[in-house]
Amino acid sequence: MARWLMKSEPDVFGWDDLVAKGRKGEQWDGVRNYQARNNMRAMQLGDEVFFYHSNIGLEIVGIAEVCALAHPDSTTDDPRWECVDIRAVRPLPRPVTLKEVKATPELAEMSLVTSMRLSVQPVTDSEWALVCKMGGLAEAD
């Protein structure tokens, strides 16, 4: 299983919006960056995803999972753009801010720090475990 981080502006589509979609989840549409699209193409069912509030909040607020593999993005007729569907799994007991991530030496190479503008990015197992711990979750949870 791979792990990822996906960014969304909470005033457009936030964690609570994803939670409201229930088990069905929501397509992660509107991505127009090739690297982010390719990351979604690499996703498998059940892959875990950190849900990150960008622009407002600048924090990891929850954990989601991939519930549908890459498929055409319904918001465009351009066949180059695909998306996956994700659904909410659980909120982090305590959101982890970008400031905290940047202040943690073990996370210095995390894509959130090194590729800040990329909206869909990979997360290593060690980064995942540490962010979960920072957010009040045990890795095994």
N, C-alpha and C positions, 0 to 999 in steps of 0.2 A: 504494500500500500504506500502510495506517495502522499505527501502533505503539501498544502498550498496556502497562500494568502491572497484574498481577493478584496479589492478596495471599492467602496461605494460612498458617495456623498450622502450623509444621513438625511439631509433635507430633500433629497430626490428619492432614494430608496435605502432605508436604514434597517438595522437589525430587527426592530419591531415590525417592520413591513414584511421581512422574511418570515418571522415567527407567525404572522397572521396568515401566511400562505399555507401553513400546516404541512402535512405529509407530502402533499403534491409538489411543494417547492415552487421555484420560479426560475425561468431561464435567465441566464446572466448575459443579457443582450447589450448591444451598443458598443462593444469593444472594437476599436478600429486601430489596433496595433498588432503587427504581425507576430511579434514575440509573445504577447499575451494570448493571441489566438492559438499559436502553436502550443503554448502551455495547456490551454483548454483541450486541444486535440490529444494531448498526452494523458489526460485524466482518465481514471477508471472509476467504475461504480464503487461507492463506499470510500473513496479517497476523502481524507479530512481536510477541512478548509478553515483557516482563521478568517473571520469577518472583520474587516478594518474600516472604521469610519474615517474617511479622508476629508480634508478641508475644514470640517467642523468636528472638533473632538480630537482628531489625530490619535486614535486609540484602537486597539484590538478589543472587541467587545463580546465576541462569541465564537462558537465552533459550529460549522455547518458540514454537510457531506454532499458529495456529488451523487445525484439521484437519476441523472440521464446523461448519456454520453454525448459527445460533440455532434451537433446537428445544425442545419442552416439557421442563421439568425433571422427571426421573423420580422425584424424591424428594418430589413433592407432586401432589395432584390439582387444585390451584388453577391454572387456565389462564393466570393473569396472569404466572406465573414461567417464564422460559425460560433456557436456558444454551447455551453453545458447547462444543465439545470442543477440547482443546489437547494437543499432544505436545511432549516435550522435544527441543530441537535441540542445545544445548551448554551446559555450565556456564560461568560466568565464571571465568577463571583466578584472579581475586581478587575475592571478594564485595565489593560496594560498600555500605557501611553508611549508615543513615539519618543518622547524625551527619555523615558526609562529605558527603552530599547537601546537608544544611542549611548546612554550612560553605562551600559553593561558591556564590559570588554568581551565577554564570550559571544556577544551578538554583533560584534563589529563587522563581520562579513555577511550578515543576514541581508538578503536582497532588499528588505525594507529600508536598510541603511545605505546600501551601495547602488541600488537601482530604484530610487525613491519614486520616480514617475511611472514605473511599470505597474499596471493595475491588476495583473494576475501573475503571481510569482511563486517559485518553489520555496519550500521551507525544509531544512534538513531535520532529521530526527532529533539531534541534540538541541537545535533551536526550538523545535516544537516542545520538547520536554521542559526546557528552561522557561519559555513563555507561559506554558501551562502552570508551572510552579509559581511564577510571578503573579499570575492571575488567580491564584488560590485553588488550582486543581492539581491533584497528583497525576503523574503521567499515565498511570494505569486506569484512571477514571474514564 
